[in-house]
Each structure stands twice: as C-alpha cells, then as structure tokens.
Amino acid sequence: MNKTVNINLAGIFFHIDEDAYLKLQGYLEAIKRSLANSQGSDEIIADIEARIAELFNERVQNNKQVIRIKEVDEVISIMGQPEDYVVDDEMFEDEPDTSYKQKSTTKRKLFRDADNAYISGVSSGLAHYFGIDAVWVRLAWILLVFGAGTGVLLYILLWILVPEAKTTAEKIMMTGEPVNISNIEKKIKDGFENVSQAAKNVSDSVSKAAKNVDIKKGTNSIKSTSRTFFDSLADAVMLLFKVFSKFIGILLIFIGASTLIALIIALFSVGVADIIHIPGFENLDILNVGNTPIWLVSLSVFFAVGIPFFFLFYLGLKILINNLKSIGNIAKFTLLGLWIISIICLIIFGIRQASEHAFNESYIEKTELPVTANDTLIVKMVHSHKFNSKRRHDDFKLTHDDNGNKILYSADIRIMVKSTTDTIATLAVIKNADGRSFDAAISRAKNIDYHFDFKNNTLLLNSYLTTHIKNKFSDQEVDIILYLPENTVVYFNSNTEDYIHYRTHDGHLVSNKSTNHFIKILDNNSKCLDCPDSEEDFNIEVNTPEIKIDSNGIKVESDEIKININSNGIDIQSDR
C-alpha cells in the first residue's frame, strides 16, 4: 500500500503516488539546476511544467486516477533527460548533437499564430500546419474572397474555432516539433533574441528618427491610429460572434432540453401506461398489428431520438461553458451503442408491422334480392348513434358491443351499381382485409361483421362494419355491389350520397349526384327519370367497335359507322 500526494502542476490538480512524486520532483529539480544560468529560465520551467501536465492529463481517465511511476517514466521519455542537452547559451549558436535520438515526434496541431499575424493569425497558423509559406495561404484567401465569395465566412469561422497558440508548448506543437526541454528552451531563447534584435533596431533607428522627427511622428501616428482602428474593429467583430455563439448555445440547450423532457413524458405516459395497463391507451394497441410490446417500442424511440438531442444539449453547454468537463469516452460509446441498438430495434418493429399488410384479400358473400325488371328498389343507409357513422370514413375506433365485448368499428363502406342480364337482383358484399399471409388476410376478412335488411322493396344497409379487437386495424373495408336487371328502377336516399362509389371505367352506373332521383338501369348505362332536362345526361353508353386487321387492310365496324382502309383508299360509311 503506497501513499498518494496531491500536487498542482501548471494549475491542474493531480493525485500522484509518493514514489512517482519523488521521481518527478527530482526530475524537475534537475531541470531547474541545468537552467539556472539560462536566460528566461522561469518561463522555460513554466512551459515544461505545462507540457508535463498536458501529458499527464492525456493519460488520466478521470480525476480520481492516481499517477504512477509508469506514467512519470513515459513523460520523462518524451520530454528527455536534462543531461542529454547542452543548456548554456552556446547551444543556440551551434547545431544540436546529432548523436542524440529524439524519443518522440509530435504531429502538427492547428493554432492561430498571433506572433506573425496581420489580422488574427489564421493564415500563419495554416501555413505552419501545411508546411508552406504564409504568402500562399494569404493569396488563397484573396482568391476565395473575390472568386467564390466564401472566403470571408470561412475566415471568420476559423478565427472563432481555431485557438491561438499562447504557450511555448502550443507554439512548438504548431510547427510539428517534439515538445521537450530542448525545443522549449530554444523557442524561449529565440524569443529573447528577437526582443534583443528589436531593441537594437529601435536603438539604431533613433539617430535616423532625429533627422525626420516630423515625418516619423506623423507616420507613427498614422500607424498607431490605423492599428488601433483595426484592433477595435477586430474586437467588435469577435464580440459580435461570441454573443452569436452564446445565442446558438442557448438555442441548442433549449431545443435539446425541450425534446428530452417531451420524450420522458411520452415514455412514462405511453410505455409505463402499457406496462401497468392504465385505461385509455387501448387505441394504441389497435394499430399494433405486429403485437410488439408498446413499452419496448417507446423505449426504443426514447433512445433513438433522445440520445442525439442529448448530445445537442451537451454541445450547447460546451459552447456556453468553456471548461465544461467531458462526460468521458465510456459514456459516449455506451450511448452510441444504445442508439445503434434502438435504431436496429425500430427497423425490426417497422418491418414486422409492414409485413402485416403484405397481403390484401377479399371474402365475398352474395345474396339474391326479390327485385326483377320493371320493379323499383329503394336503398337507404341505417346509421347508428353508438358508432357515429353518419358519413363515410376509413378510421377505426374502439367501443363495446351490447354484451360488453371490445370491438372495432369503421364506416369504410362503398356502394356500387352495375347492370346484369339476370332476371333477379343480386347483392354482393365484399369484405377486404390485410394480413402477413393469404390465410391471415382471408381470416380477418371473414371476421368482419356487416349486416343489411330487405323489406318491401327497400334495401337497408348498415353504414358501419365491426370486427373483434384481436383482428387489430388491418385496413378492413366493405364494398357493396348491387347487380340490377335491365329496366329496374332504383332510388337512393340522400343519406347514401357519401357512400356511393362511382367509376365509369369500372362499369358503375349510379353516381352520388343521383341520390333522391329515380334511376332506370339500362344495358351498361342508366337514365334519370325525374331529373330536369339540364341534368338528364346520366347515360353511360358502352359501344365497342369491331376491328379486323388482315392482308386486305383494316376494317372498323360499329352500329353507326363503318371504316374500310385498303389499297383502294379510305371508305367511310355512316348511318347518321
């Protein structure tokens, strides 16, 4: 059992094993001793500690994990030993010892190079990242701005999203060099040299400035004013985009939170209600033809929709809170797995539900009616206040029959009229239903309950159908075809108007505009007996001509016209 020590390294809190702490402390003390006489040693040590803290942070899974000697050794192998480097000022004048082999390399990371910036350092940062001269990047921006017109927006987005290289370690990573003691010290030393060179240049220019005091003063004033203006403009633009990004973050949080709350309410109101059988949710079971548990479907929908909106909510928090702690890779991959499983389950449920409508079959019941030629038939619909079927609709609803059993009812009834050469009328009741197989569809069709009555030449048709709840909603419907002998007169009551189905190409003879009129059925047509002259054009005549094609030519013959096309020409004869 080892003791642990709490340390603060570059502002980051770590738990470290006592042995590992002693080794790390000795390592840092050795670095301080080697840099004791170096220029800018305090800044070098601060950057080294920041880099070590960054490497430790990459190896720690959570804030309770203890750093061991193994992690310290890995970091030391990356940073290098102090004695492996020449730490006096001469190391910056001579080439480094080629006998030393660096133990690690660092991939370039994208940062904004503010030290070589004209506006924000985006171009310099991209140049470092791709290893090219910044001039080419700036030329590319000019082409994008004046060419495609998207350069400004893209530049602003990079300005917002790409961080600035502030620390020495970040500046080294920007160029792709290993972040170790040698490069950190060299970078800082170069910075001091640049400052010294700048100071020397300023000193050399003092004498020249004395000769052109007025000119230089005016020029410096212009430069200072110009730089102040562009700095202020850049600050204003950055403030605007920061405010805009915060607004986007708030919007994402609102959308994500609202959706999650709605999903939680739906899960408890639908899924849990199905488990504990709360009254009022039976209608959902009507649509569940595949008999999939409602709670399982609700749970799958909750994860499939909720997980993406949770990450949307989390993204909004990340935008608003810069130092928001990550939820961790374990949680991310767990949520991803749940989301994939939920999507697969919903696909399976959908396929299962769709398969229940794969077949549509019909069951026909025919009944002869005592109606002959020259008789008058009256057709009425029988409505039920219990089933609310005064108008035709294809919706299904749940109710109870007189015995208290749960049944489904619908007003999906259609009436069609056709002529027949038989001497007696026939009523065909066609029951239709869906199923996952032929047998299942036929069984559901047979289980449709539909009734009618015939009294005193009056046909009373129910305006609704019913079926047992176990048959579920399977697109059950009833088609009624009334086959009437020629010269029969039919009268449709006005309450049948919404149920009459009329298609001329299917041979239907009565339309819904014919209600409250006496319609005489003829051979493949009909005639209104009591319509005004302006409305008497109800006849539908079917006169198919005879066409004969052979080596002699083409002959077309009908009752009124004859056409003969052959080598002698075209001969047309008409009886009109």
C-alpha positions as CSV (number, residue, x, y, z in Angstrom):
1,M,0.0,0.0,0.0
2,N,1.5,3.3,-1.1
3,K,0.8,6.9,0.0
4,T,-0.5,9.4,-2.5
5,V,0.3,13.1,-2.8
6,N,-1.9,15.9,-4.2
7,I,0.0,18.3,-6.5
8,N,-0.9,21.3,-8.5
9,L,1.0,21.3,-11.8
10,A,0.5,24.3,-14.1
11,G,-2.8,24.9,-12.5
12,I,-4.1,21.3,-12.9
13,F,-4.8,19.2,-9.9
14,F,-3.4,15.6,-9.8
15,H,-3.2,12.6,-7.5
16,I,0.3,11.1,-7.7
17,D,1.9,8.1,-6.0
18,E,4.6,9.0,-3.4
19,D,7.3,7.2,-5.3
20,A,6.2,8.8,-8.6
21,Y,6.1,12.2,-6.9
22,L,9.7,11.9,-5.6
23,K,10.9,10.9,-9.1
24,L,9.0,13.8,-10.7
25,Q,10.3,16.2,-8.1
26,G,13.9,15.1,-8.7
27,Y,13.4,15.4,-12.5
28,L,12.1,19.0,-12.2
29,E,14.8,19.9,-9.7
30,A,17.4,18.6,-12.2
31,I,15.9,20.7,-15.0
32,K,16.0,23.8,-12.8
33,R,19.6,23.2,-11.9
34,S,20.5,22.8,-15.6
35,L,18.7,26.0,-16.5
36,A,19.9,28.0,-13.5
37,N,22.2,30.3,-15.6
38,S,20.0,30.4,-18.7
39,Q,18.2,33.4,-19.9
40,G,14.4,33.2,-19.3
41,S,14.7,30.0,-17.1
42,D,11.5,30.8,-15.2
43,E,9.4,30.9,-18.4
44,I,11.1,27.7,-19.7
45,I,10.4,25.8,-16.5
46,A,6.7,27.1,-16.5
47,D,6.3,25.8,-20.1
48,I,7.9,22.5,-19.2
49,E,5.5,22.0,-16.3
50,A,2.6,22.9,-18.5
51,R,3.7,20.3,-21.1
52,I,4.1,17.7,-18.4
53,A,0.7,18.5,-17.0
54,E,-0.8,18.1,-20.5
55,L,0.9,14.7,-21.0
56,F,-0.4,13.6,-17.5
57,N,-3.9,14.7,-18.4
58,E,-3.8,12.6,-21.6
59,R,-3.1,9.5,-19.5
60,V,-5.6,10.1,-16.7
61,Q,-9.1,8.7,-17.4
62,N,-10.8,10.5,-14.5
63,N,-9.9,13.0,-11.7
64,K,-9.6,10.1,-9.2
65,Q,-7.0,8.2,-11.0
66,V,-3.5,8.1,-9.4
67,I,-0.4,8.8,-11.5
68,R,2.2,6.1,-11.0
69,I,5.9,5.7,-11.8
70,K,4.9,4.2,-15.2
71,E,3.2,7.5,-16.3
72,V,6.1,9.5,-14.9
73,D,8.6,7.4,-16.9
74,E,6.6,7.8,-20.1
75,V,6.5,11.5,-19.7
76,I,10.3,11.7,-19.0
77,S,10.9,9.6,-22.1
78,I,9.0,12.1,-24.2
79,M,10.5,15.3,-22.5
80,G,14.1,13.9,-22.4
81,Q,16.7,14.0,-19.6
82,P,18.3,17.3,-18.6
83,E,21.8,15.9,-19.0
84,D,21.1,15.0,-22.6
85,Y,21.1,18.6,-23.6
86,V,23.6,21.5,-23.6
87,V,21.8,24.1,-21.6
88,D,24.2,27.1,-21.8
89,D,23.9,29.9,-24.4
90,E,26.2,28.1,-26.8
91,M,23.6,25.5,-27.7
92,F,21.7,28.2,-29.6
93,E,24.7,29.1,-31.7
94,D,25.8,25.5,-32.7
95,E,24.0,22.6,-34.2
96,P,22.5,20.1,-31.7
97,D,24.3,16.9,-31.0
98,T,23.3,14.5,-33.8
99,S,24.1,11.5,-31.6
100,Y,21.0,12.1,-29.6
101,K,18.0,10.4,-30.9
102,Q,14.7,12.0,-30.0
103,K,12.3,9.5,-28.5
104,S,9.1,11.0,-29.7
105,T,7.7,13.2,-32.5
106,T,4.7,15.5,-32.4
107,K,2.2,15.9,-35.1
108,R,1.4,19.4,-36.2
109,K,-1.6,20.9,-34.5
110,L,-3.7,23.8,-35.9
111,F,-3.3,27.1,-34.0
112,R,-3.5,30.7,-34.8
113,D,0.0,32.3,-35.0
114,A,-0.6,35.7,-33.4
115,D,3.1,36.5,-33.5
116,N,3.1,36.6,-37.3
117,A,-0.4,37.9,-37.7
118,Y,-1.8,40.6,-39.9
119,I,-5.4,40.2,-38.6
120,S,-5.8,37.1,-36.4
121,G,-3.0,34.7,-37.3
122,V,-5.2,32.2,-39.2
123,S,-3.1,32.3,-42.3
124,S,0.2,31.9,-40.4
125,G,-1.3,29.0,-38.5
126,L,-2.5,27.2,-41.7
127,A,1.0,27.8,-43.2
128,H,2.6,26.1,-40.2
129,Y,0.1,23.2,-40.3
130,F,0.6,22.5,-44.0
131,G,4.3,23.4,-44.1
132,I,4.1,26.1,-46.7
133,D,4.8,29.8,-46.8
134,A,2.1,32.1,-45.4
135,V,2.2,34.1,-48.5
136,W,0.4,31.3,-50.5
137,V,-2.2,31.0,-47.8
138,R,-3.0,34.7,-47.9
139,L,-3.1,34.6,-51.7
140,A,-5.6,31.7,-51.4
141,W,-7.8,33.9,-49.1
142,I,-7.8,36.7,-51.7
143,L,-8.9,34.3,-54.4
144,L,-11.7,32.9,-52.2
145,V,-12.9,36.3,-51.2
146,F,-13.0,37.7,-54.8
147,G,-13.6,34.4,-56.5
148,A,-16.1,32.1,-54.8
149,G,-17.2,34.7,-52.3
150,T,-17.0,32.3,-49.4
151,G,-13.6,33.3,-48.0
152,V,-14.9,35.9,-45.5
153,L,-17.3,33.5,-43.8
154,L,-14.7,30.7,-43.8
155,Y,-12.0,33.0,-42.4
156,I,-14.4,34.2,-39.6
157,L,-15.3,30.6,-38.7
158,L,-11.6,29.7,-38.4
159,W,-10.9,32.8,-36.4
160,I,-13.6,31.7,-34.0
161,L,-13.0,28.0,-33.9
162,V,-9.2,27.7,-34.1
163,P,-7.4,28.6,-30.8
164,E,-4.5,30.9,-30.5
165,A,-1.0,29.5,-29.8
166,K,-0.3,31.2,-26.5
167,T,2.1,29.0,-24.6
168,T,5.5,27.9,-25.7
169,A,4.4,24.3,-25.9
170,E,1.5,25.2,-28.2
171,K,3.8,27.2,-30.5
172,I,6.1,24.2,-30.7
173,M,3.2,21.9,-31.5
174,M,2.1,24.3,-34.2
175,T,5.3,23.7,-36.1
176,G,5.3,19.9,-35.5
177,E,8.4,19.7,-33.4
178,P,8.7,17.5,-30.3
179,V,7.6,19.3,-27.2
180,N,10.6,18.6,-25.0
181,I,13.1,20.6,-22.9
182,S,15.4,21.4,-25.8
183,N,12.8,22.8,-28.0
184,I,11.0,24.7,-25.2
185,E,14.3,26.3,-24.2
186,K,15.3,27.1,-27.8
187,K,11.9,28.6,-28.5
188,I,12.1,30.9,-25.5
189,K,15.7,31.8,-26.3
190,D,14.7,32.7,-29.8
191,G,12.0,34.9,-28.3
192,F,14.6,36.7,-26.2
193,E,16.9,37.1,-29.2
194,N,14.0,38.6,-31.2
195,V,13.3,41.0,-28.5
196,S,17.0,42.0,-28.2
197,Q,17.2,42.4,-32.0
198,A,14.1,44.5,-32.0
199,A,15.5,46.7,-29.3
200,K,18.8,47.0,-31.3
201,N,16.8,48.0,-34.3
202,V,14.9,50.6,-32.3
203,S,18.2,52.0,-31.0
204,D,19.7,52.2,-34.5
205,S,16.7,54.0,-35.8
206,V,16.8,56.7,-33.0
207,S,19.5,58.7,-34.8
208,K,17.7,58.4,-38.1
209,A,14.5,59.4,-36.4
210,A,16.1,62.6,-35.1
211,K,16.5,63.8,-38.7
212,N,12.9,63.2,-39.7
213,V,11.1,63.9,-36.5
214,D,8.1,65.5,-38.0
215,I,7.8,62.9,-40.8
216,K,8.3,59.9,-38.4
217,K,6.0,61.4,-35.9
218,G,3.2,61.7,-38.5
219,T,3.9,58.2,-39.8
220,N,3.9,56.6,-36.4
221,S,0.7,58.5,-35.5
222,I,-1.0,57.1,-38.7
223,K,0.3,53.6,-38.0
224,S,-0.8,53.8,-34.4
225,T,-4.2,55.1,-35.3
226,S,-4.6,52.5,-38.1
227,R,-3.6,49.7,-35.8
228,T,-5.9,51.0,-33.1
229,F,-8.8,51.1,-35.5
230,F,-8.3,47.6,-36.9
231,D,-7.8,46.3,-33.3
232,S,-11.0,47.9,-32.2
233,L,-12.8,46.5,-35.3
234,A,-11.4,43.0,-34.7
235,D,-12.5,43.2,-31.1
236,A,-16.0,44.3,-32.1
237,V,-16.3,41.5,-34.6
238,M,-15.1,39.0,-32.1
239,L,-17.5,40.3,-29.5
240,L,-20.4,40.0,-32.0
241,F,-19.5,36.4,-32.9
242,K,-19.1,35.5,-29.2
243,V,-22.5,36.8,-28.5
244,F,-23.9,35.0,-31.5
245,S,-22.2,31.7,-30.4
246,K,-23.6,32.1,-26.9
247,F,-27.1,32.6,-28.5
248,I,-26.6,29.4,-30.6
249,G,-25.6,27.6,-27.4
250,I,-28.7,28.7,-25.6
251,L,-30.8,27.7,-28.5
252,L,-29.3,24.3,-28.7
253,I,-29.8,23.8,-24.9
254,F,-33.4,24.9,-25.2
255,I,-34.1,22.5,-28.2
256,G,-32.3,19.6,-26.6
257,A,-33.9,20.0,-23.1
258,S,-37.4,20.5,-24.5
259,T,-37.1,17.4,-26.7
260,L,-35.7,15.3,-23.8
261,I,-38.5,16.4,-21.5
262,A,-41.1,15.6,-24.1
263,L,-39.6,12.2,-24.6
264,I,-39.5,11.4,-20.9
265,I,-43.2,12.4,-20.6
266,A,-44.1,10.3,-23.6
267,L,-42.1,7.3,-22.2
268,F,-43.9,7.4,-18.9
269,S,-47.3,8.2,-20.4
270,V,-47.2,5.6,-23.1
271,G,-44.7,2.9,-22.2
272,V,-45.3,2.8,-18.5
273,A,-49.1,3.0,-19.0
274,D,-48.9,0.0,-21.2
275,I,-47.0,-2.0,-18.6
276,I,-49.4,-1.2,-15.8
277,H,-52.5,-1.2,-18.1
278,I,-53.8,2.4,-17.5
279,P,-57.2,2.8,-19.1
280,G,-57.5,4.9,-22.2
281,F,-54.4,3.6,-24.0
282,E,-56.2,0.7,-25.8
283,N,-56.4,2.7,-29.0
284,L,-52.6,2.3,-29.4
285,D,-53.0,-1.4,-29.3
286,I,-55.4,-1.3,-32.3
287,L,-52.6,-0.1,-34.6
288,N,-50.1,-2.6,-33.1
289,V,-50.8,-5.3,-35.7
290,G,-47.4,-7.0,-35.1
291,N,-48.2,-7.3,-31.3
292,T,-44.9,-5.7,-30.4
293,P,-44.9,-4.6,-26.7
294,I,-45.7,-0.9,-26.6
295,W,-43.2,-0.3,-23.8
296,L,-40.4,-1.7,-25.9
297,V,-41.3,0.5,-28.8
298,S,-41.5,3.5,-26.5
299,L,-38.1,2.8,-25.0
300,S,-36.5,2.3,-28.4
301,V,-38.0,5.6,-29.7
302,F,-36.8,7.3,-26.5
303,F,-33.1,6.3,-27.0
304,A,-33.2,6.6,-30.8
305,V,-34.4,10.2,-30.7
306,G,-33.3,11.2,-27.2
307,I,-29.6,10.4,-27.5
308,P,-28.9,12.7,-30.5
309,F,-30.8,15.5,-28.7
310,F,-28.8,14.9,-25.5
311,F,-25.6,15.5,-27.4
312,L,-27.2,18.6,-28.9
313,F,-27.9,19.7,-25.4
314,Y,-24.4,18.9,-24.3
315,L,-22.9,20.8,-27.3
316,G,-24.9,23.9,-26.2
317,L,-23.4,23.5,-22.7
318,K,-19.9,23.3,-24.2
319,I,-20.5,26.5,-26.1
320,L,-21.7,28.3,-23.0
321,I,-19.2,26.8,-20.6
322,N,-15.6,26.8,-21.8
323,N,-14.2,24.5,-19.1
324,L,-17.1,22.0,-19.1
325,K,-15.8,18.6,-18.2
326,S,-16.2,15.8,-20.7
327,I,-18.7,13.0,-20.0
328,G,-15.9,10.5,-20.8
329,N,-15.4,8.1,-23.6
330,I,-17.1,5.2,-21.7
331,A,-20.3,7.2,-21.5
332,K,-20.1,8.3,-25.1
333,F,-19.5,4.8,-26.5
334,T,-22.3,3.5,-24.2
335,L,-24.8,6.0,-25.6
336,L,-23.6,5.3,-29.1
337,G,-24.2,1.6,-28.6
338,L,-27.7,2.2,-27.1
339,W,-28.6,4.4,-30.1
340,I,-27.5,1.8,-32.7
341,I,-29.4,-0.9,-30.8
342,S,-32.5,1.3,-30.7
343,I,-32.3,2.1,-34.4
344,I,-32.0,-1.7,-35.2
345,C,-35.0,-2.5,-33.0
346,L,-37.1,0.2,-34.6
347,I,-36.2,-1.1,-38.1
348,I,-37.2,-4.6,-37.0
349,F,-40.5,-3.3,-35.5
350,G,-41.2,-1.4,-38.7
351,I,-40.6,-4.4,-40.9
352,R,-42.8,-6.6,-38.7
353,Q,-45.6,-4.0,-38.8
354,A,-45.3,-3.6,-42.5
355,S,-45.4,-7.4,-43.1
356,E,-48.9,-7.5,-41.5
357,H,-50.1,-5.5,-44.6
358,A,-48.3,-7.6,-47.2
359,F,-51.5,-9.3,-48.5
360,N,-54.9,-7.9,-49.2
361,E,-57.6,-10.5,-49.7
362,S,-61.3,-10.4,-50.1
363,Y,-64.2,-12.6,-48.9
364,I,-67.4,-12.4,-51.0
365,E,-70.9,-13.1,-49.8
366,K,-73.7,-13.0,-52.4
367,T,-77.4,-12.7,-51.7
368,E,-80.3,-12.7,-54.2
369,L,-82.9,-10.0,-53.8
370,P,-86.5,-10.3,-54.9
371,V,-86.2,-7.5,-57.4
372,T,-86.9,-8.0,-61.1
373,A,-87.2,-5.9,-64.2
374,N,-89.6,-3.0,-64.0
375,D,-89.5,-3.1,-60.2
376,T,-88.5,-0.1,-58.1
377,L,-85.8,-0.6,-55.5
378,I,-85.3,1.9,-52.7
379,V,-81.8,2.0,-51.0
380,K,-81.2,3.6,-47.6
381,M,-78.4,3.6,-45.0
382,V,-79.0,2.6,-41.4
383,H,-77.0,4.8,-39.1
384,S,-76.0,4.1,-35.5
385,H,-75.5,6.8,-32.9
386,K,-73.3,4.5,-31.0
387,F,-70.9,4.1,-33.9
388,N,-71.2,7.7,-35.1
389,S,-71.2,6.6,-38.8
390,K,-73.3,9.3,-40.5
391,R,-70.5,9.9,-43.0
392,R,-68.1,7.5,-44.6
393,H,-64.6,7.4,-43.2
394,D,-61.8,4.8,-43.0
395,D,-60.8,5.5,-39.4
396,F,-61.2,2.7,-36.8
397,K,-62.4,3.3,-33.3
398,L,-62.8,1.2,-30.2
399,T,-66.1,0.6,-28.5
400,H,-68.1,-2.2,-26.8
401,D,-71.0,-4.2,-28.1
402,D,-74.2,-5.0,-26.3
403,N,-72.5,-7.8,-24.4
404,G,-69.7,-5.6,-23.2
405,N,-67.0,-7.1,-25.5
406,K,-64.4,-4.8,-27.1
407,I,-64.9,-4.4,-30.8
408,L,-63.6,-2.2,-33.6
409,Y,-65.8,-0.3,-35.9
410,S,-65.4,1.7,-39.0
411,A,-67.6,3.5,-41.7
412,D,-65.4,2.4,-44.6
413,I,-68.4,1.3,-46.7
414,R,-68.7,1.8,-50.5
415,I,-71.7,1.1,-52.7
416,M,-71.6,0.4,-56.5
417,V,-74.3,-0.3,-59.0
418,K,-73.9,-2.5,-62.1
419,S,-76.3,-3.9,-64.6
420,T,-76.9,-7.7,-65.1
421,T,-78.6,-9.8,-67.7
422,D,-80.1,-12.0,-64.9
423,T,-83.8,-11.7,-64.1
424,I,-83.3,-11.1,-60.4
425,A,-81.1,-8.7,-58.5
426,T,-78.1,-9.8,-56.6
427,L,-76.3,-8.1,-53.6
428,A,-72.5,-8.9,-53.3
429,V,-70.9,-7.9,-50.0
430,I,-67.1,-7.9,-50.5
431,K,-65.1,-7.9,-47.2
432,N,-61.5,-6.8,-47.5
433,A,-58.6,-7.0,-45.0
434,D,-54.8,-7.2,-44.8
435,G,-52.6,-9.8,-43.4
436,R,-49.0,-11.1,-43.3
437,S,-50.1,-14.1,-45.3
438,F,-53.0,-15.2,-47.5
439,D,-54.6,-17.2,-44.8
440,A,-54.3,-14.4,-42.2
441,A,-55.8,-11.9,-44.6
442,I,-58.7,-14.2,-45.5
443,S,-59.3,-14.9,-41.8
444,R,-59.5,-11.2,-40.9
445,A,-61.8,-10.6,-43.9
446,K,-64.2,-13.4,-42.8
447,N,-64.3,-11.9,-39.3
448,I,-65.8,-8.7,-40.5
449,D,-69.4,-8.3,-39.3
450,Y,-71.7,-6.5,-41.7
451,H,-75.5,-6.6,-41.8
452,F,-78.3,-5.4,-44.1
453,D,-82.0,-6.0,-44.4
454,F,-84.6,-6.1,-47.2
455,K,-88.2,-5.1,-46.6
456,N,-91.0,-4.1,-49.0
457,N,-88.6,-3.4,-51.9
458,T,-86.4,-1.3,-49.6
459,L,-82.7,-2.3,-49.0
460,L,-81.5,-1.2,-45.6
461,L,-77.7,-1.1,-45.5
462,N,-75.6,-0.6,-42.3
463,S,-73.3,2.4,-42.5
464,Y,-70.7,0.7,-40.5
465,L,-68.7,-2.6,-40.1
466,T,-67.4,-4.2,-36.9
467,T,-64.8,-6.7,-36.0
468,H,-63.2,-8.2,-32.9
469,I,-60.4,-6.3,-31.3
470,K,-58.0,-9.3,-31.8
471,N,-58.1,-8.6,-35.6
472,K,-56.4,-5.2,-35.0
473,F,-56.5,-2.4,-37.6
474,S,-55.9,-4.3,-40.9
475,D,-57.5,-1.9,-43.4
476,Q,-60.8,-3.6,-43.1
477,E,-63.4,-2.3,-45.5
478,V,-66.7,-3.5,-47.2
479,D,-67.6,-3.0,-50.9
480,I,-71.2,-3.5,-51.8
481,I,-72.0,-4.2,-55.4
482,L,-75.7,-4.1,-56.4
483,Y,-76.3,-6.0,-59.6
484,L,-79.7,-4.9,-61.1
485,P,-81.6,-6.4,-64.1
486,E,-82.2,-4.1,-67.0
487,N,-85.2,-1.8,-66.8
488,T,-85.1,-1.9,-63.0
489,V,-85.6,1.5,-61.3
490,V,-83.5,2.3,-58.3
491,Y,-84.0,5.2,-55.8
492,F,-81.1,6.1,-53.5
493,N,-81.9,8.0,-50.4
494,S,-79.9,11.2,-49.7
495,N,-78.2,9.5,-46.7
496,T,-76.4,7.2,-49.2
497,E,-74.7,10.1,-51.0
498,D,-71.4,9.8,-49.1
499,Y,-71.2,6.1,-49.6
500,I,-71.8,5.7,-53.3
501,H,-68.6,4.9,-55.2
502,Y,-68.7,5.9,-58.9
503,R,-66.1,5.0,-61.6
504,T,-67.1,4.9,-65.2
505,H,-64.3,2.7,-66.4
506,D,-65.4,0.0,-63.8
507,G,-68.9,0.0,-65.2
508,H,-70.6,1.8,-62.3
509,L,-73.9,3.2,-63.3
510,V,-75.0,5.5,-60.4
511,S,-73.1,8.5,-59.0
512,N,-73.6,10.3,-55.7
513,K,-75.3,13.1,-57.6
514,S,-78.1,10.6,-58.5
515,T,-79.5,10.5,-54.9
516,N,-83.2,11.5,-54.4
517,H,-83.9,10.6,-58.1
518,F,-85.4,7.6,-59.8
519,I,-82.7,6.0,-62.0
520,K,-83.6,3.4,-64.6
521,I,-80.9,0.8,-65.2
522,L,-80.3,0.0,-68.9
523,D,-77.8,-2.1,-70.7
524,N,-74.5,-0.8,-69.4
525,N,-76.0,2.6,-68.8
526,S,-78.5,4.4,-66.7
527,K,-81.2,7.1,-67.2
528,C,-82.6,9.6,-64.7
529,L,-86.4,9.5,-64.9
530,D,-87.2,12.6,-62.9
531,C,-84.2,14.9,-63.5
532,P,-84.6,18.3,-65.1
533,D,-83.6,18.4,-68.8
534,S,-80.3,20.2,-67.9
535,E,-79.4,17.3,-65.6
536,E,-80.7,14.4,-67.7
537,D,-77.3,13.4,-69.1
538,F,-76.6,10.5,-66.8
539,N,-76.4,7.9,-69.6
540,I,-73.2,6.0,-69.9
541,E,-73.1,4.1,-73.2
542,V,-70.6,1.4,-73.9
543,N,-70.3,0.7,-77.6
544,T,-67.1,-1.2,-78.5
545,P,-66.5,-1.3,-82.3
546,E,-65.3,-4.4,-84.1
547,I,-61.8,-4.1,-85.5
548,K,-60.4,-6.5,-88.1
549,I,-56.9,-6.4,-89.5
550,D,-55.6,-8.7,-92.2
551,S,-53.8,-8.8,-95.6
552,N,-56.7,-7.0,-97.2
553,G,-56.5,-4.0,-94.9
554,I,-58.2,-2.6,-91.8
555,K,-62.0,-2.8,-91.1
556,V,-63.7,-1.0,-88.2
557,E,-67.4,-1.6,-87.8
558,S,-69.9,-0.3,-85.2
559,D,-73.6,0.2,-85.1
560,E,-73.3,3.7,-86.5
561,I,-70.2,3.8,-88.6
562,K,-68.0,1.6,-90.9
563,I,-64.5,2.4,-91.9
564,N,-62.5,0.4,-94.6
565,I,-58.9,1.1,-95.2
566,N,-57.2,-0.9,-98.1
567,S,-55.1,-0.4,-101.2
568,N,-58.0,1.5,-102.9
569,G,-58.1,4.2,-100.2
570,I,-60.3,5.0,-97.2
571,D,-64.0,4.3,-97.3
572,I,-66.2,5.7,-94.5
573,Q,-70.0,4.9,-94.2
574,S,-72.2,6.4,-91.5
575,D,-75.9,5.7,-90.6
576,R,-76.4,9.2,-89.5
